[in-house]
Amino acid sequence: MPHALVVGINTYSGKGVPELKYAVNDAVEVSDRLRKAGFDVVTLTDRQATHKKIHWELEVGLNQRVTDEDDPVVIYWSGHGMSDLRKRTGGDGASTFLLPVDADIDQPLGTSFPVQHVWALLNRLKTRRVLVMLDTCFSGAFAGDGRRGFAIDGARGGAVNPTDEFLRMEGHGRIVVSACGPDEIAREDETHGHGHFSRSVLTVLDRSTSDRHVNVTGLVSDIRAEVRRQTRGEQTPSMHVSFEGADWRIPLPPPAPYQAPMPSWAFVGTSGGVGKTTLAMITAELLAESGNTVLYLDADIAHHGGTSEWCQRAGTDLGHAKTFADHVAAFSRAKTRTPAAQLSDRLVDVTPGYLRRHGCGRILLLPAARVSDRLFVFDLVAEIKDRRSNVVCRQILDEAFERGVRQGATCVVIDCGAQFDPLAVNSIAAVDHPFVVAAARAGAKEQRETILSNCERTVDGFSRLRVATVVNRVPSEEALVQHWGQPGYSNPGMSFHFLPFDSKLFQDWEEGRPNFELGYDDLTHQWHEILVASDKSGCQGEHKDFLPSEWNRFSKWSLWLAANRDWTESKRATLSRSVRRSYVVAVCWFAILATALVSILPHVIAKDDADDASFLPQWLSIPLLALSALAVAGNAIVRMVLRRRRRVLNDVLQHSTSVEALKDWFSVPREDGAWWQVWRSSRRVAIEWLHEQVKAERGKQLPSGRVSEAAT
């Protein structure tokens, strides 16, 4: 049976030892993976990781549990290492230590673990198969910037002998690997909450392979390669191997479900022209509307429609930005004509102008491919089906996600490529909100089924119930029912959302008209409702804060009102004049009402015709009375509506002095309240009226034809 001792220390009790943030998290996660792989694991963290307990585990505990010389043993240490460079008589004075929680750096020999002493303890184990992994370093003066090591006497990098003598452990089948080389520093990854080395170990352990065992030398090589990849060459783990005989193997944990590192949405189409890219772009704008920095990953390298549309709207070009095709090329025989050294890792900022003006979030584009790389892209697409395993696809996606994370992305939208592309399948499986976009035409339902079946065959444990289907651009209800059936959710896994086709709305959106600046257009509003419903059903509302609220919907046009006070004052003056005129009209109708009433009353009171003092005939006075009564009531209702509208306009102007004041005003309920609180129950209607007025006025300012964001 395999055994493991895992140590992780964040907070040290001794003086002068800086705290770490994620060492305990490293130890907990590594322990979890090893247990799932079948290891008997002892985990010591923080106050448990004393010198006495660790020493007992190394000298006694492991020997009690190990029963066979072929039992694999893994020692994992995440914490501080130390180099003592103080000069001593008769030697070079260099010693390296692993620090337990109660270490005293002024007396390291008695309170810490010299690595040679650790090797001596491990050499006494019954087993021949020991793997030691140290997420620590022994060089560089600690400066509180996420380093996992420091030196006494002001040492600089290179405190450890470049030959890595401190790693040498004698014996059969012994491997020691440290997080970085002698002139390097083991750092913590603030973004992912791990040390870079530990994160790489977890990544390699989680990779899916058909064989749940791996050669230990291959495992260590993969870890070293992953560390170099994640740190962009800043860390290269040191390794020492002492082998006699054949390489040995250790078990791996069951593969963990592959997931994107941040809230994620992905779109794959059943065929071309279904509006997949349109919905992906609208989703990105909605997420940015809420203040998020969105990574828009255009993985459709064959068509790259999203890349073209974003660049055209933003009035920018790709320059030397590294494309998604370049990421794929690293795992392909096809090679781009652009040398890798000339490519930039910077993502292309394609944030629409209206989002910039109102201080919202950003949209960072990872472009699919350059137009000049058509032949190169053709070669990539041609070898898609046969050459890409899930492991390779996930490495490609990880590199893309990592670029976004490094540049501040908080969520990702993936515009997937062809449905048979393993990259598309792995994207759909990895995200929180996968969407299949289809059309209301013959064969679309079968194409959706093909996509889901392909995902189930390719990705272990894939659940089609997670995938939402959107039937887009529906021409009529008859077409929807004919090809998809009645919409609804009575049949799990076969339900779908649908969006009606409005040619003007799609044309306006695709031409780049800044509808968002004035609140949602109908298309975006319907799609927003689908996103909210999908989040509620698929993730229990976990990502509701990433989507715009009603405040986001109304905030921008209300701020537009404050910035256009002439129009606002003019509209308010018009409403005031209308209110005054309504009073004049009310007086006139009230006079007519009184006249009709005065004419009718003598007729009612009179006992006979001789006593009747009516001055109008009854056939005229009765209809006049009814008409004037209705007119007076209608006038009162119109005046009340006008006053509500004026009140809302005044409130917007009053609270537009600051964004926070405007937010507070919008947070007041619009529909709650008793029946007699008419102003409250009608507030929403008044706000929506004002919104339509602003849209109409703003629409007059837009030139006809295509409008670029730079111009608006």
N, C-alpha and C positions, 0 to 999 in steps of 0.2 A: 504494500500500500504506500502511495506517495505521502510525504509529510512536508510541512512548511512552517517556518517561523517568520512572522511579518511584524515589523516594528515601524511605527510612525509617530513622530514627536513634533508638535507645533510650539508648545510653551515649555521652556526650560526653567527649572527652579534656581539654577546657579546664576551668579552675577556675571554680566558681560556677555551672555549668549543671546543673540538676537532671536526674536520670535519668527516663526514661519507661519504661513497662512494655510497651506494645503497639504502638508505632510500627512496629517491624520486622515484626510480624505483619500489620499493615495493609498494608505494602508488598508482602509476599510474596503475600497473598491477592489484592490488586488486580492485581498482575502476572500471577498465574495466570488471572484472569478475562479480562484483556486479551489474553493469548496465545491463549486459547481462542476469542476473538473474531476472531483473525487479525492482531493487532498485532505488529509487530516491537518487542520490549520490551527496554530496558536497565534493570536493577535495581541500585541502589546502596544497601547497608545498612551501618549502623554504620561500621566502619573503612574500608570501601570509599568511603564518602560524604565524601571530603575536598573541601576548597575547590577544589583543582586539578582533580580528576576531574570534579566537577560542572560547573565552568566550561568544561572542554574539551568535555563532552557538549553543553552549551547553545550554545557558540560554533562548534564544529567537527563533533562527532559527528552531531548531528541534521541539519546541512546536508549532510553526506556521504551520509546515508541517504535524505533527502527528495529525490525526483526530479521532483515535479510540484507545481504551486501549489495543487492541490486535494487533496493528500494530508493527511488529518487527523493532527494531532499532539496527544497528551495528555501534560501534565506533571502528575505527582502527587507531592505532598510531604507526608510525615507526620513531624512532629517539632516542634521548638521554633521559635517566632517570638519576636521581641524588639522592644520599643519603647525608643528612647533619647530621654529627655525632658530631657537636660541642656541648659541654656541656652547658646546660641551667639550670637555677635554677628551681627546682620543677618538674623535669621530666628527662627522660633518654636522651633527646636531639635528638632522632632519628626521622627524617622526610624524607619523600620521595616525589619527585617532577617529573612532566613531564615538559620538557623544550620547550617552544615555540622558534621561531627563534630569538626573541629579548630579551631572558632571560639574566638577570644579576645574576651570581651565587653568588655574594656578597650580593645581596638582593633578595633571592629566594622567600620569602613570597609575595612580591609585584609584581614580574615580571615573576614568574613561576606558575605552577599549582600543589599545594599540592594535592596528590591523594584523600585525604579525601574531599577536596573542589570539586573535579571533581565528586565524588560520590554524594555529596549533590546536585549538579546541575542536575545530571541524575535522582536523586530521585524525582525531581520536574516534570519530563516528564509525559505526559498523559498516555503513554503506560506502560504496566506491563512487556513487553518483551524486555530486553536489553542484548545485547552481546557485551562485551568490550574485544578487543584483543590488547595486547601491545607487539610490537616487540622491547623491550627495557629491560634493567635490572637496578637494583638499588644497585649493589654491586661491589666492586673491584675498585682499583685506575686505571683510564684509562691510558694505555701505548701506544696508537696509533697503536694497532695491530688488529683493526677490532672489538673492543668491543663497545657495545652500552650502556654504562653507566659508571659513575665514582662517586667518593665520595669526599666530602670536608673533610679536616683534615686527609688525608692519610689513609682512611679506607681500610680495606682488605675485602676479600670475607666473606660473612656472615653478611654484614652490616644491612640487613633487618632481622627482627625477624623471626626465623624459622617457626613460626606459620602462617606466611603470613597474619598478621592482616591488612597490607596495602591494601590487595586485597578485603577486606570485604566491600560489598555494600548491604545495607538493601533493602528490597522490595520483590516483587513477580516476579518470573521468571527471576531473574537477574543472569548473569554469567560473571565472569571476569577471563581471562586467560592471563598470562604473559609469555614471551618467555622462561624463565628459572627459576630454583629454586633459593632460597635465597643464596646458596653457589656456584652458577654457574654464568657463564658469557654468555650473548647473543652476538654471533659473526656473522660477515658477511662472506658469502660464495664467495670468490674471483672467483671461477671457474664459477659459474652460475649467478653472479651479483645480488644477493639477500641476505637478512638476512636469516639464516637457518630457523627461525620460519616462515617468510613470504613465503619462497619457499615451505615449508610444507603446508601452507594454500592454496597456489595456486595449489599444487599437489592434495590435497584432493578435492578442488572445481572442478577440471578438471576431476575427475574420472567419468566414465560413469556408470549411474544407470538407471534402467527403470523408477523409480519414481523421478521426478525432484524436490522433496522436501525431506528434511531430518530433523530428530529430532536434535535440537541444542546440546543436550548432546552427542549424537552419533557423531556429527560433531567435537566437541571439543575433544572427545576421540580419534578420528581418527587423528586429528592434532597432539595431544600429542604423539601418537604412531609413526607418521611419523617423527616428530622432533627427537625422540630418535633413530629411524632407521638411519636417515641421519647423525646425529652427533655421532653415535656409542655410545650412552649413555652419552655423555658429557653435553647435555642439556635435562632437563625434565621440560616442562612448568608447572608453578604453576597455580592452578585453585581454584576458590571459587564459589560455587553455592548457590543461595538463592531461593528456590522454595517453592511455595505453590500451589498445584493443579497439573494438568497434564503437562507433558513435551510439549514444543511448537516447531513448525517447521518453517524453513525458506526455501525460494526457492533457487535452484541451477542454475548456468548458463548452457546453452547447452554444452554438452561435447566437449572439444577441440580435434582436431585430435591428436592422440598420435604420437609423433615423437621422434626419437633418439636424444640425446643431442649434437651430432656432425655429420659431414658428414659421410654417411653410405652407405654400399653396402650389399645386402643379396642375397643368392643363395639357391633355392630349386629345387630339381630334380623331374622329372615326374616318375622316377623309379631308381633303382640302376644301377651303371655302366655307367652313362651318362657323367661323368667327372665333376660333380658339385664341388667336393672338389678340383680337379685340377685347375679349373678356379678361385675358391675362393682363393687358395693359390697364384696363379700367380698375382691376383689382389692385394693381401697383399704385395707381393714383389714389384710390380710396385709402390704402394703408398709409401712404405719405400724407394724405389729408389729416390723419390723426397724429402726425408728428413723428412717424417712424422713418428710419433710414432703410429703404427697401433695396435689396439686391435683386435686380431683374436678370435672371439667368436665361439667356436665349440659347437653349440647347437644340434648336431646330437648325442644324448646320446646313441642311440641304436647301432650305428656302430663306432662312434668316429674315423673315418679314418683320419681326419685332425690331430687330436691329436697324433696318432701313427706316422704319416708321419713327422710332425714337430719335434717330440722328436727324431726320428731316425736320421733325418738329422742333428739336433743340437747336437746329442750325449749326451742327457740329459734325466733325468727321472722326473716324476711329484713330487716326494718327498711327502711332506704334503700339497701341494697346494690345496686350496679349488676349487673343480670342479664345472661345471655348474650343474651337477647332485645334488651336495650338496645344491646349491641354490634352485633347484626345490624341494628337500626333505623337506625344511622348510615349504612348503605348501602342504605336502603330508603325507599320512599315512605310506609310506615306509620310513625306516630310514637306514642310512648308518651305517656300523660297526665301522667307525672311529669317535671317539668322537669329537664334534665341537671344544673343547678347544685345540685339537692337530692340527687343520687345520690352514694354513697360508693364509692370503689374498694376498700375493705376487703373481703376475702373472709370468708365466714361460717365460723367455726371450729366444726366438728361432730364433733370428736374424741370417741369414746366414753369413758365414765368409766373403764373398766378400763385403757385405754391411758394416760390421765392419771395414774392411781394408780401405775402402774409405770414412769412416766417414759419411755414409748416416743415414737414420732413423733406427728405431727399430721395431721389431715385437714381441708383447707381447701376449702370448697364454693364454686364459682362457680355460683350457682343458674340454672336454666333461665329461669324467668319467675315473676312474681307472680300469685297467684290472681286479683287484681283486674284483671289485664291480659288477660282472656280475648278480648275483641274485638280488641285490638291484636295478640295472638298469632295469632288467626285470620287477620287481614290479612297477617301475615308469612308464615304457612304457605302462604297462597293464592298468593303471588307467588314462592315458592321456585324453582320449576322454570325459569321463563323469564328471571329477572333476574340470577342470580348466576353470574358467570364464576369460573374457578379463581383468578384474581388476586384478586378480591373475597373469595372464601371464605378464601383464605390470609391476607389482611389481617385479616379478622375473627378467625381462629384465632390469628394473631400477637399481636393485642391481648389476647386471653384468656391466652395463654401468658405474655406479658409481665407481666400482673398477678400471676400465680403466681410468676414468677421474682423480682419485686420484693419479694414477701412471704415469700421463703425456700423455695419449693417445690423439691424435688429430683427429683420424677418426677410424671407426670400420668396420670390415668385418665379416658378420655373415654366417656361414655354417649351414644352417637350417636342421632340422630333417625331419621326415616323413611328407608328404604333408597334412595329416589329423590332425597333431599335432597343437593345438591352439597356441602353442608358435611359430611355423613356420608361421602361418597365421598372428599373430600380428607382427612378425618380418618383414614380407613382407610389411605389411601396414605401418610400422613405419619408414622405411628407405627411403633415397633419391633416391636410385638406386636399385630397386628390379629386379631380374633376375629369370626367369624360364628356367632351362636347360633341354633340351629334346634330344631325339635321332631321327635319320631318319629311323624309323621303324613303322610298323603297330600299331595303337592305341595311338601313342605318342601325336597326336593332340588332341584326346579326353581327354587324361590325363591332358594336359595343360588346357583344358576347365574346367575340374573338379576342378583343383586347384583354378582357378580364380573365379569360381562360389562359391566355399567354402569360399573364402575371402569375396566376396560380401555378403554372408549370415551372416558371423560372425562379420564383422566390418562395422558399419554404415558409409556410405559415401565413401566406398572404390571405387576407379576408376581403372578399369583394363587397361585403357590407359596408366597408369604410368608404367606398368610392361613390361619389355623388354624380349623377348623370344630368346634364343640362341639354335639353332639346332647344336649340337656338334658332332664331330667325324663322319662327313658325308662321307660315303664310295665312293659315286659317285653322279654326278649331276642327274642321272636318279632316284636314290633312294630318293633324296631330293624332286624332282618334284612329284614323285609318292605319297609320304606320306604327303608332306606339300604344294605342289604347287609351282608356280614360286616365287622366293624371290622378295620382293619389298614392297612398302609402300602405295599402292593404296587403300588398305582396312584398315582404322584405327582400331586398336585393334587386327588385325590379321597378322600384319607384323612380320618379324622375321629376325634375323641375323643367319649366319651359319659359322661354322669352318670346313674345310676339315680334314679328318683323315689322318695323316701322322704317321705311326707306329714308325718310327725312331725318329721323333721329340718328340712324347709323351714318348717314352721309355727313351730318353736322359733326358727329363725334370724330369720324375718321378724317374730316378736314381740319381737325384741330381747333374747333371753336371752343373758347374757354367757358363751357357750360358750368364747370365746377365753381368758377368765380362767383356765380350767381346762385349757387345752390344746385341740387341735383336736377338733371333732366330726368324724364320719365324712365329712360333706359337704365341709367345709373341707379336710380332709386329702386327699381325692381331687382336689379342685380345685387344691390346692397342687402335687400331683404333676403335673397337667396343665400348670400354669404353668412348672414346672421343665423338663418335657420340651419345651415350646414354646420356651423360651429356649435350650435346648441345640441344638435343630434349626434354629431361625430366626436366632439371634444367636451361635451357638457358645459359649453360656454367659456372654456378656458381662455380663448383668445378674443373675447368680446371687446376688450379694451384696445385691441389693435385696429378695430374698425371704427369709422367715424360715428359720433353721436349726433343727436339733433343739434347740439351746439355747433358742431363742425359744419352742419348743413346750412345754418343760417348766419354764422358769424361773418362770413366774408362779404355778403351783400349788405349786411347791416353796417359793417365798417366802411363799405363803399358809400353808404348814405352819409356817414359822418364826414367822409372826405369830399363829398359833393353837396355842400350845405346850400348852395344856390338852388339846386333842384329840390332839395328837401324842404327848404323854406317856401319855395313856390308851391309844392304839393300841399304843404300844411296850410298855406294861405288859401289855396283852392278849396280845401276841405272846410276851412272856416267860413268862406263865402257861401259855400253850399249849405252849411248849418244855418247861417243867418237867413238865407233865402227860404230855407225850409220853415223858419218861423213866420216869415211873411205869408208864405203859401198856407201855413196852418191857420193864420188869422183869417185869411180869406175864406177858407173852407169852413172854419168855425162860424163865420158870419152867415154863410149860406145855411149851415146846419141850424143855427139859431132862428133864421128867418123861416125855414120850413117847419121848425118846431112850434114857433109862435103862430104860424098859420094853422097848424093842425090842432093845437090845444083849444081854441074857441069852438071849433067844430065838435070836439069831444065833449066840451062842457055844455054846449047849447042844447036846450030841450026840444027845440023845433027849428025849422029852417029860418024862421023870422028872427030868432035870437043868435043865429050863426054869424059871427063877426070875422070869419076867415077872409083874408084878402087874396088867397090863392086857391084855385080849385083843388079838390082832393086828389084827382088823378095826376096832378103835378107835384103837390107838396109831399106826398108819401114817397114816390121814387126819389125826389130831391133829398128828402131826409135820409133815406138809406144810402144813397150815393155819397152824400157829404160825410156821413158817419164813417163809411169805409175809407174815404179820402183822408179824414182826420187820423184814423188809426194807422193807415199806411204811411202817412207823413211822419207820425211819431216813430214808427219802426225805422224808416229811412234815416231820420235824424239821429236815432240811437246808433245805427250802424255807422253813420258818418262820424259821430263823436267817438265811437270805439276806435275807428281807424285813426282819427286824429290823436287819440290818447296813446295808441301804440307808437305812432310816429314821434310824438313828444318823448315817450319813454326811451325809444331807441336813441334819440339825440341826447337825451339827458345822461344815459348810461354809456355812451360811446366815448366818454373821456378816457377810459382805460379798458383793456381787454378783460381784466378781472371783474370790473363793474358790469360789463356787458354779459359776461358769463353768469354772474349772480342773477341778473335779470332774466336770462333765458332759462335758468334752472327752476324758476317759479312754475308750479303746475299750470297747464293750460286748459285742462278739462275737468279738474276736480272742483268741488264746491257745491253748495246748496242750489236749488233750482232758481232761487231769487237773485243769486249772484250772477246776473246775466253778463256782466262785463268779463267775468272770469271764464265762463263756459264758452264765450265767443272770442276769446283772445286769440286762439289758434287761427280762426277764420280771418281775423283782421291781419294777423302776421302773414298768412299765406296770400291775402290780397296785396299787401304791400310788396311781398316778394315778387308777385307777378308784375306789379307796376315797375319795379326796378329792372326785372328781366326785359320788359318791353323797352324801357328807356335805354338800357345798356345795349340791347340788340340794335337799336338805331345807330349806335356809334360804331358798330362793327362793319367793316367794308364787306362787300360781296365777294364770293369765291373763297379760296383757301386762305386761311389766316394763320400765320406762324406765331408762336408764342413770343418770339422776340418783338414782334410788332405790337402785340396786345399788352 
